[in-house]
Structures are given as C-alpha cells and as structure tokens.
Amino acid sequence: MNRYVNQLLTRLENRSARIAIIGMGYVGFPLAVVFAEAGYDVIGIDVNQGKVDSINRGESYIGDVPTSRLQPLVARGKLSATTRFSCLLECDAVSICVPTPLRKTRDPDISYIVSTTEEIAQYIHPGMLIVLESTTYPGTTTEVILPRLAEADGKLTVGEEFFLCFSPERVDPGRADWQIANTPKVMGGVTPTCLQVGRALYETAIERIVEVSSPSAAEMVKLLENTFRAVNIGLVNEVLLMCDKLDLDAWEVIEAASTKPFGFMKFTPGPGLGGHCIPIDPLYLSWKLKTLNYNARFIELASEINTAMPRYWVHKVQEVLNEDCKPVKGSHVLVLGVAYKQDVNDIRESPALDIIHLLAEKGAIVSYHDPYVPSLHYDGIHMDSVSHLQDALTAADCVVIVTNHSCYQWDDIVRRSRLIVDTRHVVRTAL
C-alpha cells in the first residue's frame, strides 16, 4: 500500500481529513451535513452566492435539513461554504453533486460535470479522493472525468496518486424514514484501491456501502432504479387512459390488484412525472444506447405516456367546464400544489408547470396555491401563490388538484369548490 493511500486512510480514520462537496442543492447540502456530523471539517462549494451566504449564517434553505440541525455545525466550524474552488488545495476528498439536466433535444447535458472536473483539475494533488454522485450515463466517470484528472498536475496515476469513484445519490426529498445516513450507498471505483478509499470515507457516515465492480456498473444501477419507476408509472398512467375509455375506475382496479400478496407492486397514476430523477434519468440511458444503435423502447414509450399526462388532465378541465356550460377561455382555474411531490418545495420538472402553461395557452385565468412555494419564477411563469385559499377556492370556476400536500383539508376544499379535477385521487378518499 503506497504512502498516499496510507495517509488518506489515516486521515479518514481520525477525522482529520477535510471534505469538499461541490453543489449545495438537494443532494450536496444534506451530504455535507452528514459528513460534518460524522466529525469531518466540510466545505460546500457552490456558484450561487445566496446559498453560500445562507449556509454560513446557519440558515437552511432545504426542508430535509432543518436550520436547528445546521446551526450547531456552522457554529463549531464543522461546516462552511464558499464560491472559491481554490479551497480544494486544502481538501483530501471531494464529492461532485452538480445538476445533470437534459437539453431541449433530450440528450444529456453534462456541462456542469465537465466544468466542475476542470476546476478540480486545477487544484488536484496527490492523495485526493474524487467521488461523482451526479446521475449520468454509464461511462461518464471513466470517459469524461478520468482523462481530465489524469492529465492534471503533471500527470497523476489513478489508484496510486489520486482515487476516483462513482456513487449515485439516492435522495428522495421529504422522506423522514429513508435519508442519506441509513440508505444503502452503491459505489464503484476505477481501481480496487479507489473503491477501498471511497468506501473508507463513506462508511464513516453511511450505514451500508454496496460495492459494485466498476463506476459504469454503479452509474447503471442508478439509471435502472429510476427507469423501473418511470416505466411502471407509465404503465399505470396508460391504465388510467384505458380505463377512461372503458368507463372504469382506474384507482379501483389498481387498489384491487394491489391486494395480491406476490408478483405485483402498486404504482399510481398522476399528473405526470416531476423531480430531477424519474423524468430525466431514464433518458440518459436511452441516449447512451442510441449511440450503440439500440433503441430503448420501454423507456421511450414510458416517457411519451408520462409527458402527455398534463395534456390529458387539461382536457379533463375542458370537459368539466363544458358540462357546466363554460369555456376554458376566460374561466378562473386554481391549481392546488405546484411542487412535484407532496410536502416539499421542489418544483423541478413539476407537471404543474405544464398544466399551467397549457391552461394559459387556452385562455384560462390561472392562479395557484402552494404552502411550500410562495412564488413561482420558472420556465417563463411568474406568479405568486394566492394568499387566501378559501376565497380563491370559492372564486375559481375549476380547481385542479396537482400536488396532494398533507396540510390540505380536502373536505373543506370539496365544500368550497364548484368543480374539481383531481389528478391525485385524494378527494374520494377524503369524502
């Protein structure tokens, strides 16, 4: 075992290692807190000065990290933040947690990974561990990151002078049961020594590490997890469309099917897919396979169905308004919930955005209410949440339930609303 490995393992064991987390979003921020709680000095790096200032004040901007949990770490000097990548000169390990969106052409945009890697390459030094957590296609770690780092600092040898791993994030915002520390962590290293060092860091803060043979295998694990969900949600969304044609209640059918104690896993229809992972990650895999002349048919079909759901629900709004002798144009439509899932403030890829756009295109006067999203400035939409929900419910010609936040009083919403289009099947449960 060479001296760089020994030195780093020793520093990890006695918690004298300094850890950097690049990207202080829904993945990087909670990870930084977990490492700081494990005893490391952690520095978060982000280009957003507002996030940096908030962390350094001890004020959290993410629901999964209460301010009461953050403040003691900042006060003790265990966690700080900066916009300067030069701090990497003093760091022993760095985790990359930057966004990986899709371009309008539905191909991967790994520009954040590339730019971050180029920043690391300026400050990499012998004995440094680099772990990519951002979701991406198989091969990114070895084909994109490794060559750039290996050529840095007079050419370093991976597995001997620096260590490189991929370990996909498994963050599900808003969950209280499965969080970073108790969710098993998959990890693949470029070399066995890379995996050894990566494991040595992460197992100090996370209960279980699941080793796989390579970074590409770990990258594929993440895509399989989210493709599984996307395809099954696409299936039940199509079941909803089929039941609509057959004049059947899709939720009744799904609920009855879920009583089978084996061979069936319950998924439910909805307004479409939201969040960073499920709508996007499978298309990373689909794109990669296209470069190998293979068409990932399940992924493409599921994506087609899921992305069409907002249009289906807007059509339902048209139908119920028509039955009430009203056109969509000029009607007041209130959207309940714009976050992509229950009890979070995350609006990334939220189907509510498409629903609002489509209703506005048809001439509807659209407003929204969401206790977690007081203002909406995204994708060309600039709106504020209505301040008085009861009055807004009474004034609306139609209410569209998009996000089933647990704070909503469904019986009161039903009583005050003229018409309801319920994309989450919560109204019948409440009655």
C-alpha angles and dihedrals in degrees: 000000000000125000095255091057092046093048094049095045090050092050091048092049095051093037094239090123116109115225128205124198116196113207118034098209134112091309106032099043096055090042091054090052092050092051091046090051088052088062104264127128102243130192122193118211121203135154090221106093091195092061092046093051092046093053093047089052089052092244118136122216096185123077095220090062111055115208088237088063095045100045098067091050092051092044091053092047093244094121131034137149139221143171092224118101090193088084086077087080087074097042129098098195136020132194118202112217103163128142121273105193130171123253119235086262088061095244123126120277105207094162091117090055091048095048091045091050090051090052091050090048089061092057105027115128136180113287097030124138119210121191122185113210100166113111112251144144123291110277099032096112095050099032102039110021103032098057092049094050095042091058093050128099095016094316117306127208116236113232092023110047100015134015128222130191141162119222115169119224116243100191118152105185116228098023118132097184104050114038134153098282098052100033111098110251120220115211137180125182130205087232132013089255091053089054091048092053094042091051091048090059100042098042089062089067106021125061100223133024118197111203123210129184100255145359089258091057090051090048089052092049091060093048092048092052094054096036088056090056095042093051094047093047088049088053095053091043088056089046086057090052091047093047089050088058091045093047091241131136105249094197091053090052094047093046092051092047090052091064089075104105095213140030096025132086118191120239124166134216122245147156093297137285126309141173128063099282118045101042092044114028098066089055089058087060093044091052092049092051091050088061085059093049094254125128113216094212100178091052095048093047094047090049091050092052096043096048090050094057097088089057090050091054093046087054088054089054088053091050097051092045090049090052087054090051094250131123121225090238108088095007119128110238122187117201113207110210128004100189112104093240142016121295099358134102095223113123098172110139090346113173087221088075092058091045091052092047093049094047091048091050088056091053100258119150099236129197131163143205126206123153090204097048110049093175133021120211106159140116093001094313119122112178141133124225112257110262099216111044097185093055092045091052091052093047097048121098088207135011119209115201106210104153120035100213110186092231093067115105100220097189090055091045091052092047094052099040126089096201131007132197105193113198093174101048093236101126096068090047090054096048 
